[in-house]
Amino acid sequence: MNSAALHEQLVHGLVPELQHRGLFRTEYHGSTLRDSLGLSQPAG
């Protein structure tokens, strides 16, 4: 199996099953990656 096929199987097979079991996020609380990780805004 090549890496593209493995990635496809992971995204469309494993992730939804983990979400169904409550073991993987289904949504994020912040609108940006920085918000989701709980990082402060850089001084600017």
Residue pairs with C-beta under 8 A, 6 or more apart in sequence:
1 9
15 24
18 24
19 25
19 26
28 35
28 36
29 35
29 36
30 36
30 37
34 41
